[in-house]
Amino acid sequence: MKILLHVCCANCAVYPLRELGEKGFQVKALWYNPNIHPAQEYLKRLEAVRELEKLWKVEISYRDHYGLMDFLARTGGEGERAEGVRCRQCYRMRLHETAETAKRMKADAFSTTLLFSPYQKFDIITAEAAEVESLYNIPFHFEDWRAGFREGQRLSRQLGFYRQKYCGCIFSEMERFMGKGGPAALLNGR
């Protein structure tokens, strides 16, 4: 069975790639993440995925586009007060691109490494995936990889991949710092 796996980052990809391979799937991957901010973060994550591609001989297609403006337009530029809406739009845009690409390449199914992280909104991802599945008439491969999160972290550390500290969007980056005393803490070097 041929499957197209959306890859959000190398760290989240190692465990699902290993699991799918062990189950006999022919896996191709897709890098499409217009949500990642700032540009330096985008480039670090992209480079780590390219390292994964070389090390594990994974076939990865790249829709390499730093899409901050697209992301902000689709999420309505909404920040903290609209987190569920913002995250839903972010998942939707990436799942649509993955399903459309899977359909074009005649894959049997599509999935996403977003199902790996316990920090992602699992229920929203699966609801969006079900909707996208019916729109494109291509099955979504649902697999809860969260139980392998620690193992995936261990593997990515072992492989020396860049390890990020937030989901990638400008809002999660802000929340990461605001939770540590807000902007004053940053300015005062705390």
Protein Blocks (a to p, Z undefined) as FASTA:
>chain_A
ZZddddfbfklmmmmmmmmmmnopacddddddfkbccfklmmmmmmmmmmmmmmnopacd
dddddfklmmmmmnoopafklmmmmmmmmmmmmmmmmmmmmmmnopabdcdfklmpmkbc
fklmmmmmmmmmmmnopacddddfklmmmmmmmmmmmnopacdfbfkiaklmmmmmmmno
pjmlmmnoZZ
